[in-house]
């Protein structure tokens, strides 16, 4: 568990994560409802979970979790500890961890360098000194490690929601609250987390070490990161690490602290150094990193790649049941740097024959008007558009009210299920088909249909700004991946 000795910049080794067999929760809190004991006891798939508290004999509701007055009293070897004690007692706990041979500690306790005080900064330095480079630490001031395969995590509900996906997502984030939001929203989108690290101040394991780990982790296919900055002297190591993954697995980053106020906020959050934004932009471009602006964009990039893989989307077809909204989407697509071109002559000729109804338009953007209720018509139109070699993918805008469970005679039987099957045509042609379903005061219908589409691996959104700006970013990454 020492840093790897190589000619390359050294990185801290946490390759032992999948061998964790025992866990101890140090400082279980009744005020928090013993939540950290509960989350680990309910889900951990290893040998045993213990608790350490000098005054408790047992934890109500978790009598099977043996409680000891100190870590050294536990007769078993302990691989991983979750520490939630006041910072006044943290150094003794770290000493015990080193004596016990603990491999990894998640330190939830705060008020170290994040406090902005000299006292807190010195305490964090002493924390590292006591660890003696024998104990690896996540934190302090972080939520720690979420590893669903082993059942490690700080919230019970995390463990019960994930299904299988094509692509497993690794998360590195300095913010605990943002990490929670990432995991919950990933669940909603059907994404599977491999591991998530909420590392707070990053006194020991920081973004550089954790990115290196996930880059080399066979259980991780894409990395999402919220990065506030890095500590001084870490730039060379970061560049070396990013060079290892160039075009190997995508890294998507939200960089915090891009304004003066944001940079000042970082100092009281995790005490990281935000750095010059121009330098970060150069690094992202040099190493083919996808930079986004928000938590939602982080997840939506992964969501799109999960459903359609790496794609190049230069020429887009647009279909909307509203001619006006089709124009708006066309403007948004072209403002984002893509094109909404005319169809190839042979495809256009076939589309002209299909439409032939007043109030509709067979041109790109396509406007089927009321023919949106005709499933066979919609199938033929979308199938033709995607068969065009000029077209790389299609955006389809549908109002949620067309999915109302009413008796509209224009729909025919099983309209909803048939239309959902129509929207799987993107997979038939191996081209992105992205659904934009406007709520239009029928949120329950939008949510029901959206869930069915997600189950069919069809990305669905409710606002074009949620996905249109991301399409060129994925295209750029894909092109760079091929050429470098």
C-alpha positions in Angstrom: 0.0 0.0 0.0 2.8 2.4 -0.7 3.0 4.5 -3.8 4.1 2.7 -6.9 7.8 3.0 -7.6 8.2 3.6 -11.3 10.0 6.0 -13.5 6.7 7.7 -14.1 5.0 10.1 -11.6 4.0 8.1 -8.6 0.4 7.4 -7.8 -1.2 6.0 -4.7 -2.3 2.4 -5.0 -5.9 1.4 -4.1 -6.1 -1.6 -6.4 -7.1 -3.6 -3.3 -10.7 -2.2 -3.3 -12.3 -5.3 -4.6 -10.7 -7.4 -1.8 -12.3 -5.5 1.1 -13.9 -8.2 3.4 -14.4 -6.3 6.7 -15.8 -2.9 7.6 -15.8 -0.9 10.8 -18.0 2.2 11.4 -16.1 4.4 13.8 -18.3 6.9 15.7 -21.8 5.7 14.9 -24.2 8.6 15.7 -27.7 8.2 17.3 -28.4 11.8 16.1 -28.0 10.6 12.5 -30.1 7.5 13.2 -27.0 5.3 12.9 -27.3 5.9 9.1 -23.7 4.8 8.3 -24.1 1.6 10.3 -27.4 0.9 8.6 -26.1 1.6 5.0 -23.2 -0.8 5.4 -25.0 -3.4 7.5 -27.9 -3.6 5.1 -25.8 -4.0 2.0 -22.2 -5.1 2.6 -21.4 -8.4 0.8 -18.2 -9.1 2.6 -17.5 -11.0 5.8 -18.6 -8.6 8.6 -19.5 -5.1 9.6 -18.4 -3.8 13.1 -19.0 -0.6 15.0 -16.6 1.3 17.3 -18.0 3.5 20.1 -16.6 3.8 23.7 -20.1 4.0 25.3 -22.4 1.8 23.3 -22.9 -2.0 23.9 -25.1 -2.5 20.8 -26.9 -0.5 18.2 -30.7 -0.7 18.2 -32.0 -2.6 15.2 -28.6 -3.9 14.3 -27.8 -6.3 17.2 -25.8 -8.5 14.7 -23.3 -5.6 14.3 -20.8 -6.1 17.2 -19.7 -2.9 18.9 -16.3 -2.5 20.4 -14.9 0.4 22.5 -11.9 0.8 20.2 -10.7 -0.4 16.8 -7.9 -2.3 18.4 -10.3 -4.3 20.5 -11.9 -5.9 17.3 -10.5 -9.5 17.1 -10.8 -9.5 13.3 -8.6 -7.9 10.6 -10.3 -4.7 9.4 -9.9 -3.6 5.8 -12.0 -0.5 5.6 -13.2 2.0 8.1 -15.8 4.8 7.9 -14.9 7.5 10.4 -17.5 9.9 11.8 -16.0 11.3 15.0 -15.4 14.9 16.1 -12.1 16.2 14.7 -10.8 16.6 18.2 -10.6 12.8 18.4 -9.6 12.0 14.8 -5.8 11.7 15.4 -6.2 8.9 17.9 -8.5 7.0 15.5 -5.9 7.4 12.7 -3.2 6.0 15.0 -5.4 3.0 15.7 -6.0 2.5 12.0 -2.3 2.3 11.3 -1.7 -0.1 14.2 -4.5 -2.3 13.1 -3.3 -2.4 9.5 -6.4 -0.9 8.0 -6.1 -0.4 4.2 -8.6 2.4 3.6 -10.4 5.0 5.6 -13.3 7.3 4.5 -13.1 10.4 6.8 -16.6 12.0 6.9 -15.4 14.4 9.6 -15.0 18.1 8.5 -13.4 21.3 9.8 -9.9 20.7 8.5 -8.5 22.8 5.6 -12.1 23.3 4.6 -12.6 25.5 7.7 -10.3 28.2 6.3 -8.4 28.3 9.6 -4.7 27.7 10.3 -5.7 25.3 13.0 -7.8 23.3 10.6 -5.0 23.3 8.0 -2.4 22.1 10.6 -4.8 19.3 11.8 -5.1 18.1 8.2 -1.3 18.0 7.8 -1.0 16.1 11.1 -3.7 13.6 9.8 -1.5 12.8 6.9 1.6 12.5 9.0 -0.1 10.1 11.4 -1.3 7.9 8.4 2.4 7.4 7.6 1.6 6.6 3.9 0.4 3.2 5.2 -3.3 4.1 5.5 -5.0 5.4 2.4 -7.7 8.0 3.1 -10.7 9.5 1.3 -11.5 12.9 2.7 -11.7 14.4 5.2 -14.9 16.3 4.6 -16.1 13.8 2.1 -18.8 11.1 2.0 -16.3 8.4 1.0 -16.6 5.4 -1.2 -19.7 4.0 -3.0 -19.0 0.6 -4.4 -22.3 -1.2 -5.2 -20.7 -4.4 -6.2 -19.5 -4.9 -2.7 -22.4 -3.1 -1.1 -20.3 -0.2 0.3 -22.0 3.1 0.5 -23.2 5.8 2.8 -26.9 5.6 1.9 -29.0 2.4 1.9 -31.3 3.5 -1.0 -28.3 3.7 -3.3 -28.0 0.0 -3.3 -31.5 -0.9 -4.4 -32.0 0.9 -7.7 -29.5 -0.1 -10.3 -30.1 -2.5 -13.1 -27.7 -3.7 -15.7 -26.5 -1.2 -18.3 -24.2 -1.3 -21.3 -21.7 1.0 -19.7 -20.6 1.4 -16.1 -20.0 4.9 -14.8 -17.2 5.9 -12.4 -17.6 9.1 -10.4 -15.0 11.4 -8.9 -16.4 14.4 -7.1 -15.2 16.8 -4.4 -18.8 17.7 -3.3 -20.8 15.2 -1.3 -24.1 16.7 -2.1 -23.3 16.7 -5.8 -22.2 13.0 -5.6 -25.5 12.1 -4.0 -27.4 13.9 -6.8 -25.2 12.2 -9.4 -26.0 8.7 -8.1 -29.7 9.3 -7.7 -30.1 10.8 -11.1 -28.0 8.1 -12.7 -30.4 5.6 -11.2 -33.3 7.4 -12.8 -31.6 7.4 -16.2 -30.8 3.7 -16.0 -27.0 4.2 -15.7 -25.0 1.8 -13.5 -22.3 3.1 -11.2 -19.1 1.1 -10.9 -17.6 3.2 -8.1 -18.1 6.7 -6.8 -15.7 8.7 -4.7 -16.7 11.8 -2.7 -13.3 12.9 -1.6 -13.8 16.3 -0.1 -10.6 18.0 0.8 -8.5 15.2 -0.8 -5.8 15.4 1.8 -4.5 11.9 0.8 -6.4 10.5 -2.2 -7.3 13.3 -4.5 -8.8 13.7 -8.0 -5.5 12.8 -9.6 -5.1 9.5 -7.7 -8.8 8.6 -8.2 -8.8 9.4 -11.9 -5.8 7.2 -12.3 -7.6 4.4 -10.5 -10.8 4.6 -12.6 -8.8 5.0 -15.8 -7.3 1.6 -15.1 -10.4 0.0 -13.5 -11.8 -2.8 -15.7 -15.2 -2.2 -14.1 -15.5 1.4 -15.3 -16.3 2.4 -18.9 -16.8 6.2 -18.6 -15.6 8.7 -15.9 -17.7 11.6 -14.7 -16.0 14.2 -12.5 -16.8 17.4 -10.6 -13.5 19.1 -10.1 -12.9 22.2 -8.2 -9.1 22.2 -8.7 -6.0 20.5 -7.6 -3.4 21.2 -5.0 -0.1 22.8 -5.9 2.5 20.6 -7.5 0.0 18.1 -8.9 -0.2 19.4 -12.5 2.5 17.2 -13.9 1.1 14.1 -12.4 -2.4 15.0 -13.7 -1.1 15.5 -17.3 0.7 12.1 -17.2 -2.4 10.4 -16.0 -4.7 12.0 -18.5 -2.2 11.0 -21.2 -2.7 7.3 -20.2 -6.4 7.4 -21.1 -6.3 9.5 -24.2 -9.1 8.0 -26.4 -9.2 4.9 -24.1 -12.3 5.7 -22.0 -14.1 9.1 -22.0 -13.7 11.5 -19.1 -16.4 14.1 -18.7 -15.7 17.0 -16.3 -17.6 19.9 -14.7 -14.9 22.4 -13.6 -16.0 24.5 -10.6 -14.7 27.9 -9.8 -14.8 29.5 -13.3 -15.7 32.9 -11.8 -14.1 35.0 -9.1 -17.0 34.3 -6.8 -16.9 30.6 -7.6 -13.2 30.4 -6.9 -13.7 32.1 -3.5 -16.4 29.6 -2.7 -14.1 26.7 -3.3 -11.7 28.0 -0.6 -14.4 27.5 2.0 -15.7 24.2 0.5 -12.6 22.1 0.0 -9.7 24.5 0.0 -8.6 23.4 -3.5 -6.7 25.7 -5.9 -9.1 26.5 -8.8 -6.4 27.6 -11.2 -6.5 29.6 -14.4 -9.5 28.7 -16.5 -7.5 29.2 -19.7 -5.0 26.5 -18.6 -7.7 24.1 -17.8 -9.3 24.7 -21.3 -5.9 23.8 -22.9 -5.6 20.7 -20.8 -9.1 19.5 -21.7 -8.5 20.1 -25.4 -5.1 18.5 -25.3 -6.3 15.3 -23.7 -9.7 15.0 -25.4 -11.6 15.6 -22.2 -15.3 16.5 -22.6 -16.0 19.6 -20.6 -19.6 20.4 -19.6 -21.3 23.1 -17.6 -23.6 21.3 -15.1 -24.4 18.1 -13.2 -27.2 17.4 -15.6 -24.9 17.7 -18.6 -22.4 15.3 -16.9 -25.1 12.7 -16.7 -26.8 13.4 -20.0 -23.5 12.9 -21.8 -23.2 9.4 -20.2 -26.9 8.8 -20.9 -26.5 9.5 -24.6 -23.3 7.4 -25.0 -24.9 4.6 -23.0 -27.8 4.4 -25.5 -26.0 5.0 -28.8 -22.3 4.6 -28.1 -19.8 7.0 -29.6 -21.3 8.8 -32.6 -20.7 11.6 -35.0 -23.7 13.8 -35.5 -23.1 16.4 -38.1 -26.2 16.3 -40.2 -29.5 16.0 -38.3 -33.1 15.3 -39.4 -35.7 17.0 -37.3 -39.4 15.9 -37.0 -42.0 17.8 -35.0 -45.8 17.6 -34.9 -45.6 21.4 -34.7 -44.2 23.2 -37.7 -43.2 26.2 -35.6 -41.4 24.1 -33.0 -39.6 22.3 -35.9 -38.2 25.7 -36.9 -37.1 26.4 -33.4 -35.3 23.0 -33.1 -33.7 23.6 -36.5 -32.3 27.0 -35.3 -31.0 25.4 -32.1 -29.3 22.5 -34.0 -27.6 24.9 -36.4 -26.6 27.3 -33.7 -24.9 24.4 -31.9 -22.7 23.8 -35.0 -24.6 21.0 -36.7 -26.7 21.1 -40.0 -30.3 20.3 -40.8 -29.7 19.5 -44.5 -32.0 18.7 -47.4 -32.6 14.9 -47.8 -31.0 13.1 -50.7 -33.0 13.4 -53.9 -34.2 9.8 -53.9 -35.2 9.9 -50.2 -36.9 13.2 -50.7 -38.9 11.8 -53.6 -40.2 8.9 -51.5 -41.1 11.3 -48.6 -43.0 13.5 -51.1 -45.1 10.5 -52.1 -45.8 9.6 -48.5 -46.8 13.0 -47.2 -49.2 14.4 -49.9 -51.6 15.8 -47.3 -52.4 19.5 -46.8 -50.8 21.1 -43.8 -47.8 18.7 -43.7 -44.2 19.1 -44.9 -41.9 16.3 -46.2 -38.9 18.6 -46.1 -36.3 18.7 -43.3 -37.5 19.7 -40.7 -40.3 17.2 -41.2 -43.8 18.3 -40.2 -46.3 15.4 -40.1 -49.0 17.6 -38.4 -52.0 15.4 -37.4 -50.4 12.4 -39.1 -48.4 12.0 -35.9 -51.4 9.9 -34.8 -50.8 7.5 -37.7 -48.3 5.0 -36.5 -47.7 3.3 -39.8 -47.1 6.7 -41.4 -44.6 7.7 -38.7 -42.8 4.4 -39.0 -42.3 4.9 -42.8 -41.2 8.5 -42.5 -38.6 7.9 -39.7 -37.4 4.8 -41.4 -36.8 6.7 -44.7 -35.2 9.7 -43.0 -32.7 7.4 -41.1 -32.0 5.4 -44.2 -30.6 8.5 -45.9 -26.8 8.3 -46.0 -26.6 12.1 -45.6 -28.4 11.9 -42.2 -26.5 11.0 -39.1 -29.4 11.0 -36.7 -32.8 12.4 -35.9 -34.5 14.5 -33.2 -38.2 13.8 -32.8 -40.4 16.2 -30.9 -43.7 15.0 -29.5 -46.1 16.6 -27.1 -47.1 14.5 -24.2 -50.8 14.9 -24.8 -50.7 12.6 -27.8 -50.1 9.8 -25.3 -53.2 10.5 -23.3 -55.1 7.3 -22.7 -58.2 8.6 -24.5 -60.5 7.3 -27.3 -59.1 9.5 -30.1 -60.2 7.5 -33.2 -57.1 8.7 -35.1 -54.8 6.6 -32.9 -56.1 3.2 -33.6 -55.4 0.4 -31.0 -52.3 0.3 -28.8 -51.1 3.6 -30.1 -48.6 4.2 -27.3 -46.9 0.9 -27.4 -46.7 1.0 -31.2 -45.3 4.5 -31.2 -42.7 3.5 -28.7 -41.6 0.7 -31.1 -41.4 3.3 -33.9 -38.9 5.2 -31.8 -36.6 2.2 -31.6 -35.8 2.8 -35.3 -32.6 4.6 -34.3 -31.2 1.2 -33.1 -32.2 -0.5 -36.4 -30.2 2.1 -38.4 -27.4 2.4 -35.7 -28.0 6.2 -35.6 -29.1 8.3 -32.7 -32.8 8.9 -32.4 -33.5 11.3 -29.6 -37.0 12.0 -28.3 -38.0 15.4 -27.0 -41.4 15.1 -25.2 -42.9 18.3 -24.1 -44.9 18.1 -20.8 -47.8 20.3 -21.9 -49.6 20.0 -18.6 -49.6 16.2 -18.7 -46.6 15.2 -16.6 -47.9 11.8 -15.7 -48.2 10.8 -19.3 -44.8 12.2 -20.1 -43.2 10.3 -17.3 -44.9 7.0 -18.1 -43.8 7.1 -21.8 -40.4 8.4 -20.9 -39.8 5.4 -18.6 -40.9 3.0 -21.3 -38.5 4.7 -23.8 -35.6 4.6 -21.3 -36.3 0.8 -20.9 -35.9 0.5 -24.7 -32.6 2.4 -24.6 -34.1 5.5 -26.3 -32.8 8.7 -24.7 -35.7 11.0 -24.0 -35.6 14.7 -22.8 -38.2 17.4 -22.0 -36.1 20.4 -23.1 -33.9 20.7 -26.2 -31.3 22.6 -24.1 -30.8 19.4 -22.1 -29.2 17.6 -25.1 -28.6 19.7 -28.2 -25.5 21.4 -26.8 -24.1 18.0 -25.9 -24.3 16.4 -29.3 -21.3 18.3 -30.8 -19.3 17.5 -27.7 -19.8 13.8 -28.2 -19.1 14.1 -32.0 -15.9 16.1 -31.3 -14.7 13.5 -28.8 -15.5 10.6 -31.2 -13.6 12.3 -34.1 -10.6 13.1 -31.9 -10.6 9.5 -30.7 -10.2 8.3 -34.3 -7.4 10.7 -35.3 -5.1 10.7 -32.3 
